[in-house]
Amino acid sequence: MNLRNIQYPFLFEIPILKHMAGFAGLLKRDPRGWPPDRPVVGMFLCLDPLIFCCQPQPRPFGVAHHLATRFPDETFVFLVPITMSLERRVNALALAAQHRRFRKAHPRARLVILANTRDEERLLRRLGVDVRYAPQNMFVDEGMYRPIPGRERRFDAIYNAQLAPFKRHELARTLPSCAYVTKMFTTWSPQLKRQHLREFVRSLPNNHVILNDVTANDVVPMDHVQVNDAMASAHVGLCLSELEGAMYASIEYLLSGLPVVSTRSRGGRDVFFHPDTTLIVDDDMRAVQDGVAAMKARALPPDYVRATTLRLIAEERARFNVFVDGLRGRQVERTDPRWSFEYAHKLARFGPISEFEAQVRAC
């Protein structure tokens, strides 16, 4: 076993340790002493009352602790999405403990966890967590991913996934052709990136291609325009992990008009799957190969795949809008017919913490 991999037991599927990794969440402490130019990710859905969606980076709850500490007399509602499945009980227990700490430290604030699956919602509620079912893939902006007519589909499939063992790229190995869009975790050391990238490239079969630019130690991430363009070069999108979060790539495939072949999974990527547009297969290479051939043979019109997916998304968005209206205590005139609040892609804006603080002071 490579000792470098032990730092990331879940990503590298290390037996026993991968199941214990959730205990590390108990040791996380709320960040303190942030400078004004500290970059954070989040956005206000409403300023009266203060409803703030904050991505859980840094863990456990992103910028929530900082804002609640800086403005102790304000009554915040923080909405925090789940980015990695909490259907493993140890991870849910760790988050529940952190949730209790937050409530004790900030009694005026409300912290709502946005669950990607009904199982997550039920488990967290039993543990005393304030939780709401709100699958995060509905927050992807469909204007960023759409079919591109007239493009030659050179590859049987495409797999858009982090270059990490838990993504199980090896299940695509027997496909006649496959494209890969990928990136590597920024927390990995240069040595670990170089080793893992070299092993992956060496193992690629004929007609399997990484579409990113590749350097000696890393792959160059693509922006959404490049990703959308890459998807137009394939017939089918792949989802091959067993356990993760909602997997943004799964919804990006469908919005781009690609049918999906997926293994069985936990974490919520199947929320917007439809039997017409998605095929669930066993966890082996032959099943994936046969599934791709079957979905390719269906020759589904890309616009049909996209429209079917958008209908499912619209139902969840309507429920989430009602939830936000309830938090706000009123309905408001909409500037975007999809949303009852100010919207940004994935409910995430990047900016220095001082900008978010200024918004609070201006209320």
N, C-alpha and C positions, 0 to 999 in steps of 0.2 A: 504493500500500500504506500502511495506517495504521501509523505508527511504533510506536504503543503495542503493536500485535499482535506485534512482533518479540520481545518478552519471552517469548512463549509460542508458539514456532514449531510445536510438535506440535498444540496445541489449535486453532491457527488455520490448520493445513494449509499452512504456508509452504514452498514448494518448496526443496529442498536443505537448508535450515536444519532442517526437521523431522526429517530423517534424522541430522543431526549433534547434535541436542539431547542424545542419550545421553552424549556426551563430557562433559557437565557433571557427570555422576555421578562422574567421576574426580577432580573438584575438591572434592567434598564431604569434610568432615573431621568426625570424631566430635565430638559436642557435649561441652563441658566447663563446669565451674563452675555446675551447676544449683542453684538455691536449693531448700530443702526443700518449698516450696509450688508448685513447678513442676508444672503438670498434665501427665500423660502417659496413654497408652492402652496397656493390656496386661492380662495376668492370669496367675497361677500355675495351671498345670494340676496341679501336684504340688509339694509342699514337701520330699519325701524320696524321691528326689533332687529338686533344684531344676529344674523344667521350666517355663519362662516363655515365653508367646506374646506377642510385642511387635509391634504394628503399626509399619510402617516410617516413622513420623513422629516427630521429624524424620529425614530421610534421612541415612545409608543404612539404619540398623538400629534406629531408635527409641531406646528406653531401654537397649538391650543393653550398649552401651559403658559407660554410667554405672554400671550395676549390677556389671558385671565389674570395673570400676576400684575401686568402693567396697568390694567384697568379693573381693579377689584370691585368697584362700585357699579360696573356695568353688568347687565344680565345677558350673557352670550348664550347662543345655542350653537354648539360645534357639531358638525356632521363629519364623520371620519370613515372613509371607505376601507374595506378589507382588500389588501393586495395579495395576500397569500392565504390559502384555505385555512379556516379554523375548524374544519370538521375533524381534525386530530385533537382529541380532548385536552392534551397537555398544552397545546397552543391556546385553546379557548380558556383554560384555567389561568394561564399567564395573563391574557388580556383582561379577564375579569378582575384579577388582582390589581392590575394597573388602573382599571376603570374605578375601582373603589378608592384607590389612592387619590385619583384626580378629584373625585367628588368630595372627598374629605378636605382636600387642599383648597378647593374652589366651590364652596357651597352655593354661590349665586349662579354658577354656570351649569348648563346642561350639556352633556356629552352623549351624542347618539351615534352608535356604530351602524354603518350601512352594510348589511349582510348581502352576499351574492347568492346565497341559496336558502331555501326554507329550513334545511337541516341546521345551517349555521344560526339562523334566527332562533330556532327552537332551543338549541343548545345554549346559546348566550343568554337567552331570556331565563332559562332555568338557573343560570349562574348569577342572576341578578343584574345583568347588563341592560342598559337602555338601548334597544336595538330596533332597527327597521329594515325590512326586506326591501332592497333597492339595488338590483343587479347593475354593476357599474358599466357594463358594456352599452347600456342605453345612453350613456353620456358621451359616447364617441360621436363626433360631428360627421354625419353622413355626406356632407359636402366635400369632405377631404378624400373620400374613397368612393369611386363609382366606376362602372364598366367603361372600357375604352374600345369603341367599335373599330373593327377592321384590323386589329392586331393579330399577327400570327402567333398561335399558341405552340411554342417550340417544345415545351416540357409537359410530361404527363402530370406532374404535380409540383407544387412549391411548398416549402416549409419555412415559415417566418417564425423564428424562435431563437432565444438566447443559446449560445454555444455552451451548454452545460449538460452533464449526463442525465439529469432528471427529465430532460426534454426527449430523451430516447430517440435520437436521430437514427440509430441503427435499425429501427423498424422500417425505415424507407429504403434500406440498402438494396433490395431486389427489384425496385422499380426500374423500368427500362430507361427512364430519364427523370431527373428531379433537380429543381433549382432551390437554392437556399438563400434566404435573407436573414442576416444574423447580426449579433453584437455580443460583446463580452462584458461581464460585470466590472464596473469601474473600480470596485474595491479589491479586485484581484491584483496580485503583484505582477510586474512585467515578466518574471520568470514563469509564473503559473500560466499566464496568458500565452506566452510563447510555447510552452510545453503542450498545452491543450490544443492550441491552434495547429501546431505541427502534426499532432496525432490525428486530428480530424481530417486535415487535408490529405495526409498520407492514406487514410482509409477510404477516401471517396472512390466509388466505382466509376466506370466509364459513363459519360453522359450525365454525370452529377456535378453541378457547378455552383460555386458561391458567387452570387451576383454583386456583393459588396466589393469595393476595393480592399485589397488585403496588403498589410504591411508585414514586416518581419515579426512584430510582437502583438499585432492587434488586427481587427477588422474595422473599417471606417463605417460608422452608422449611416443609414440612409434617412433622408427626411421623408415626409409622408407622400410627397409627389413622386419620389423615386420608388417608394414601396408600392404605390398604386400602379406605377408603370411596370414594375416587376411582376405584379400579380397578373397583369394582362398577358404575360408570356406563358401562362400555364393553364391547364384544364381544371385542376382540382387543388384545393387548399388542404393542408395536413395539420392535424392536432394530435400529438402522440404522447403527451405526458399523462401520467396517472393521477397526479395530485399537484395542483398549483392554485392560482387565483382564477379570475374570470377569463384570462388570456385574451387581451385586446386583439391579437391577430385573428382569433376565430371570427369576430364580428367584422373585421376589416376585409377578410376573404369574402364574406357574404355580401357586404355592401359593394364590393368591387365586382360582384356577379359570379364569383366562383362557388360551386358546390363544395362541400366539405366532407372529408373522410376523417373520422375521429375514433380513437380508442375510447373505451369506457373511462370516465374520469370523475373526480370530485373537485369542487372548487367553483363551479358555476358557469363554465363556458357553454354548457348545453342549454342554457335558459332560452336562447333565441334560435335554437336548432328546430327545424321542421322536417318531417319525414320525406318531403319532396326534395329538399335541398341538402340533406345531411345523411350520411350513412355511418352507423356505429359498428365497429369491427373488433375482433379479438386482438389481444396483445401479441401478435406475432407477424413476422415479415410477410408470410404468404397471405394472411388475411388483409393486410394493408394493401398489398399488390392487387389482390382480387377486388378489393373495395374501390381502389382508384380506377381499375378497368371498368367496373360496373358504373360508377358515376360518370366517367368519361363517355361511356356508351349512351347514357341518358341524353346527352347533348342538350342540356337545359339552356334556354335562352338566358343570358346574363341579367337582362332586365327583369325576368321573372324571379330569379334568385333574390335579387335586390328588393323587389317589391314585396315578396313574401316575408322577407326579414323585417322590412320597415313596418309592416302591419303588426308584427309581434312586438316590436320596439314601441310603437305608438301606444299600445295598451299599457305597458309599464310606465311610460312617461306620463300618461294621464293620471295614473295612481300617485306617482311621485309629486306631480303638480298639486294634487289635492292635499297631500301631506304638507308641502311647503305652505300652501294657503292656510292650513290649520295652524302651523307654527306662527305665521304672520298675523293670524286673526282676521284676515280679510282677503278678498280677491283684488287684483290690480289689473289695469289695462295692459295687455300684452303687446310688446314690440316685436316679439318672435312668436309665431303661432304655436311653436312646439313646446314653449316653456312659459311658466308663470313667474319667472324670475330672471335676473340678468344671467346670461349663459356664456360660457367659454368651453372649448373642447376639453372633455374629461373633467369639467368643473375645476380647472387648474390654470392659474396664472402665475408666472414667475416674476418676482420682484423683490427688492430689499424690504426688510421688515419695517423700515421707516415709512414706506408707502402705505402699508396696511394700518399702521398706527395712526397716520394722518387721516385716513378715512374714518376712524373711530372718533378722533378729536373733532372732526368736522360735523359730526351728527348733531 
